[in-house]
Amino acid sequence: MSTYVAASERYDSIQYRRCGASGVRIPAISLGLWQNFGTDAPMERIREIAHYAFDQGICHFDLANNYGPIPGAAEENFGKLLQSSFKPYRDELFISSKAGYLMWPGPYGEWGSRKYLISSLDQSLKRMKLDYVDLFYTHRFDPNTPLEETLQALVDIVRQGKALYVGVSRYPHDAALKAYEYLKESKTPCLLFQDRYNIIDRMPEKEGLLDMSKEQGAGFISFSPLQQGLLTNRYLNGVPEGSRMTKRDTSLPSKVLTPQLLEALRGLNALAERRGQSLAQMSLSWLLADPRITSVLIGASSLAQLKDNLKSLNNTSFTAEELQEIQRISAPIQLFDR
Ligand SMILES: NC(=O)c1ccc[n+]([C@@H]2O[C@H](COP(=O)([O-])OP(=O)(O)OC[C@H]3O[C@@H](n4cnc5c(N)ncnc54)[C@H](OP(=O)(O)O)[C@@H]3O)[C@@H](O)[C@H]2O)c1
C-alpha cells in the first residue's frame, strides 16, 4: 500500500515548454534513468530521487529498453515505482522509452527493424506494467535498415495505441530531415529530437540539428547536459570514489579527463562562482537560456545533485561577456567520443 502523496504545490515553480508545434508541454528539466536507477542502486534512493522530482513538477521521466545495469532494470524499477507510488498520477506523467541498442541476442535484438522495435516496446510495457508510453523513440540511426521501415514501425506503434507520440534520437542531419518529413506525411509528427548538447559538446549546433528541429516543428531535448558529470565540480580535484568515472564498464572513462579539459572545466567553474552558481547550475542555465531547447534531460545519483540542478532555473540570463568567456573556454575542446 502506497504512502506517497505528491506535493500539492508541484506545478507552482518549474517552467513547462511546448514540444515544437505540438500540444504537449514538458518540464524545462526532465529526469533520465539511463544510470543510477538499475540493479546497482538501492530502491530507497531511487524512490527518494523520483518522488522529489515529481514533487517539484518534473513529470517527464526518460527511459529506454537497455537502461540499467542490467539492461531492462531501470524500466523494471520504474514499474515498481509506478505500482507503489505513481499509479494514481499516471495521467500527470510523461514517460518515454526507446529502442535501438543491444537488448537481446540474435539479429532482432538491436538497431531499427520493425521486428525489433515492436517487440522491444512490448517488452518495455511489460517491464513498466504500462498499457502505453507517452513517447517512443528510435534510439539510433540504423544504416542497414530502410529508414521507412523504422519510421513506419513508429507510426504503427502509435496507431496500435502503444505510444502517444514518437521521437528520434541521435540521427545524423540528413536522416533526421527525412524522418521529420516521413513522420509529418504520416500524420505522426516527431515530437522531440533527442541528442547530446551541452557547453562542451556543440555538435547539434554545428550540424544544424538544433535549428532543424525548430524549423520542422519538433522540440529538442538535450541529454547529458552535464557531459555525464564533467560539467560539475565532481572531477575538479581528482576522481571521487563512487563517481561515474569509477564504475565498472563506465560510459565515462578516465581518459576523457585530459589536462586541457580539466583546465577548461576549472575556468568554467571560476565563471560559475562569479555568477553565484555551481558549475552544474551554470551549465544547465546556459542550455535553458536557449529558446530552441525544450528540456534539459539530467541524470542524478543523489537527491543533493537533483536539488543543486533545479536551482539552475533561478538564473538563466547571461551577459554578453559571460557568453563570450564560455565560448572562448569551450571552443578548443575536443571530445573523445564524437
Ligand atoms: N538518447 C541517447 O542516446 C541518450 C544517451 C545518454 C543519455 N540519455 C538520456 O539523458 C539522461 C541524462 O544523461 P546523463 O546521466 O549522462 O546526464 P548528466 O546530467 O550529464 O550526468 C549525470 C551525472 O552527472 C553527475 N551530476 C549530476 N548533477 C550533479 C551535480 N549537481 N553535482 C555534481 N555531479 C552531478 C552525476 O554523476 P555521478 O554518478 O558521478 O554522481 C550524474 O550521474 C539519461 O538518463 C538518459 O535519459 C540519452
Ligand as a Chemical Component Dictionary entry (heavy atoms), coordinates in Angstrom:
data_LIG
# 
_chem_comp.id                   LIG 
_chem_comp.type                 NON-POLYMER 
_chem_comp.pdbx_formal_charge   0 
_chem_comp.three_letter_code    LIG 
# 
loop_
_chem_comp_atom.comp_id 
_chem_comp_atom.atom_id 
_chem_comp_atom.alt_atom_id 
_chem_comp_atom.type_symbol 
_chem_comp_atom.charge 
_chem_comp_atom.model_Cartn_x 
_chem_comp_atom.model_Cartn_y 
_chem_comp_atom.model_Cartn_z 
_chem_comp_atom.pdbx_ordinal 
LIG N1  N1  N 0  19.350 9.195  -26.429 1  
LIG C1  C1  C 0  20.512 8.754  -26.033 2  
LIG O1  O1  O 0  21.244 8.083  -26.766 3  
LIG C2  C2  C 0  20.948 9.060  -24.636 4  
LIG C3  C3  C 0  22.301 8.868  -24.253 5  
LIG C4  C4  C 0  22.664 9.208  -22.950 6  
LIG C5  C5  C 0  21.729 9.731  -22.068 7  
LIG N2  N2  N 1  20.424 9.889  -22.454 8  
LIG C6  C6  C 0  19.402 10.391 -21.529 9  
LIG O2  O2  O 0  19.892 11.518 -20.824 10 
LIG C7  C7  C 0  19.793 11.295 -19.420 11 
LIG C8  C8  C 0  20.868 12.031 -18.674 12 
LIG O3  O3  O 0  22.157 11.591 -19.085 13 
LIG P1  P1  P 0  23.375 11.705 -18.101 14 
LIG O4  O4  O 0  23.092 10.913 -16.881 15 
LIG O5  O5  O -1 24.609 11.467 -18.875 16 
LIG O6  O6  O 0  23.249 13.275 -17.727 17 
LIG P2  P2  P 0  24.173 14.309 -16.999 18 
LIG O7  O7  O 0  23.220 15.173 -16.244 19 
LIG O8  O8  O 0  25.079 14.955 -18.000 20 
LIG O9  O9  O 0  25.095 13.483 -15.998 21 
LIG C9  C9  C 0  24.573 12.953 -14.808 22 
LIG C10 C10 C 0  25.702 12.658 -13.836 23 
LIG O10 O10 O 0  26.375 13.873 -13.521 24 
LIG C11 C11 C 0  26.682 13.916 -12.136 25 
LIG N3  N3  N 0  25.928 15.027 -11.533 26 
LIG C12 C12 C 0  24.662 15.398 -11.815 27 
LIG N4  N4  N 0  24.343 16.516 -11.127 28 
LIG C13 C13 C 0  25.415 16.843 -10.405 29 
LIG C14 C14 C 0  25.703 17.903 -9.516  30 
LIG N5  N5  N 0  24.808 18.839 -9.233  31 
LIG N6  N6  N 0  26.934 17.952 -8.939  32 
LIG C15 C15 C 0  27.869 17.003 -9.209  33 
LIG N7  N7  N 0  27.662 15.975 -10.060 34 
LIG C16 C16 C 0  26.450 15.906 -10.649 35 
LIG C17 C17 C 0  26.280 12.574 -11.565 36 
LIG O11 O11 O 0  27.432 11.745 -11.677 37 
LIG P3  P3  P 0  27.849 10.676 -10.553 38 
LIG O12 O12 O 0  27.089 9.448  -10.955 39 
LIG O13 O13 O 0  29.314 10.575 -10.707 40 
LIG O14 O14 O 0  27.415 11.201 -9.232  41 
LIG C18 C18 C 0  25.202 12.116 -12.505 42 
LIG O15 O15 O 0  25.051 10.721 -12.539 43 
LIG C19 C19 C 0  19.878 9.771  -19.307 44 
LIG O16 O16 O 0  19.383 9.280  -18.080 45 
LIG C20 C20 C 0  19.019 9.366  -20.461 46 
LIG O17 O17 O 0  17.650 9.511  -20.125 47 
LIG C21 C21 C 0  20.041 9.576  -23.710 48 
# 
loop_
_chem_comp_bond.comp_id 
_chem_comp_bond.atom_id_1 
_chem_comp_bond.atom_id_2 
_chem_comp_bond.value_order 
_chem_comp_bond.pdbx_ordinal 
LIG N1  C1  SING 1  
LIG C1  O1  DOUB 2  
LIG C1  C2  SING 3  
LIG C2  C3  SING 4  
LIG C2  C21 DOUB 5  
LIG C3  C4  DOUB 6  
LIG C4  C5  SING 7  
LIG C5  N2  DOUB 8  
LIG N2  C6  SING 9  
LIG N2  C21 SING 10 
LIG C6  O2  SING 11 
LIG C6  C20 SING 12 
LIG O2  C7  SING 13 
LIG C7  C8  SING 14 
LIG C7  C19 SING 15 
LIG C8  O3  SING 16 
LIG O3  P1  SING 17 
LIG P1  O4  DOUB 18 
LIG P1  O5  SING 19 
LIG P1  O6  SING 20 
LIG O6  P2  SING 21 
LIG P2  O7  DOUB 22 
LIG P2  O8  SING 23 
LIG P2  O9  SING 24 
LIG O9  C9  SING 25 
LIG C9  C10 SING 26 
LIG C10 O10 SING 27 
LIG C10 C18 SING 28 
LIG O10 C11 SING 29 
LIG C11 N3  SING 30 
LIG C11 C17 SING 31 
LIG N3  C12 SING 32 
LIG N3  C16 SING 33 
LIG C12 N4  DOUB 34 
LIG N4  C13 SING 35 
LIG C13 C14 SING 36 
LIG C13 C16 DOUB 37 
LIG C14 N5  SING 38 
LIG C14 N6  DOUB 39 
LIG N6  C15 SING 40 
LIG C15 N7  DOUB 41 
LIG N7  C16 SING 42 
LIG C17 O11 SING 43 
LIG C17 C18 SING 44 
LIG O11 P3  SING 45 
LIG P3  O12 DOUB 46 
LIG P3  O13 SING 47 
LIG P3  O14 SING 48 
LIG C18 O15 SING 49 
LIG C19 O16 SING 50 
LIG C19 C20 SING 51 
LIG C20 O17 SING 52 
# 
